Amino acid sequence: MATLNNYLLVSGLLFAIGLAGVVLRRNIIVIFMCLELMLSAANLTLVAFSRFHPSHGLPESNGQILVFFVITVAAAEVAVGLAIIVALFRARQTLSTDDLTSMKG
C-alpha cells in the first residue's frame, strides 16, 4: 500500500523536474509545459494530504476542492499563455527565449 511519503516523494520529483525545465530550457513551449508539471505536482500533494488526513473517518475534502480551483486557474493560464505564445511567434518567428529578450519588435 502506498503511504503519504510515497506520494510526497513523487510530487517532489515532479516539481523538481518541472523547476529544472523552467530554469534550464530555452523553448517557451517546454517552459510552459514544465510550469504545468509543477502545478500538477502541487495538486498531487494537496490530494495526498487530503486523502491521508481524514476527519471524522472521511477524507478531508478541502484539499480536493482547492485542486479543483487550481485546475480552473491552470486552464485559464493555458488559454492566455498559448495566446501570448502564438502572438510572440507571429511577431518574431521564434520560440527561443534568447531571441525574445526585449519587448521591441
N, C-alpha and C positions, 0 to 999 in steps of 0.2 A: 504494500500500500504506500502511496506517495505521501510524504509529510510536507508540512509547511516549508521546511528548509529546502526541499527539492524544488518546489515552485519558486521560492525566492532565488535560488541559485540559477534556475533557467531564466527568470526575469532579469536578474543582474547581468547574465551573459548576453541576453538580447539587448539590454540597454547599453552595455559596453560596446557591442558590435555596432549598434546604431551611432553611438557617440564617436567611435573611431571612423566610421564612414563620413560623418559630418565634418570631422576635423581634417581627414586625410584626402578625401576625394575632391575633384575639381569640376565634375559634371553636376549641373543643377538638378537634373532628374534623379541622379543617385543620391544626392544630398537630401532631396525631398523624400525619397523612399526611406532613407535612414532615419529621418525625423519621424516618419510614420511608424517605423520599427520601435523607436523609443517610446512613442505613445502606447503601442501595443504592450511593451514591457511594463509600463506603468499600470495599464489595465489588468494585466495578469497578476500583478502584485495586489491590486485592490480586490480582485475576485478571490485570490488565495486567502487574504486576511479575512474577507467576508465569510468564506467557507469554513475556515478553521477556528474562528472565534464566535461560536454560537451564543445566542442569548435566549434563555428560556427553552432550550432544546432545539431551537430552529436556527438555521444560518442567518446571520445578520444581513439585512438587505441594503443597508446604507452604502456599502462598497459597490454593490451591483447597480444601484441607482446612479451613483457617481460615474460608473463606467458608461452607462447609457448617455450621460451628458458629455463625457469625454469623446465618445464616438460621434455624437452630434456635432461637436466643435471640430473634430477631425474631418468630418465630411464637408463642413463649410470651408475649412482650411484647404482641403483638396481642390474645391471649386475655385476659390480665389487664387490659390497658389498656381494651379495649372493655367489659369487665365493670364497671370503675370508672366509665367514662363513662356507661353505662346507669344505674348506681346514682345518680350525680350528677344525671342528667337526671330520674329519677323523683323524687328528693328536692327538686330546685329548679325543675324545669320550664324550664331554660335551659341552653345550652351556651356562653354567653359567659363568658370569664374575668373580666371586670369584675364580674359578678354572683356569682362564686364566690371572693371574696377571703377569706372566713372559713370555718372548719370548722363553725361553729354552724348548726343547721338553722333 
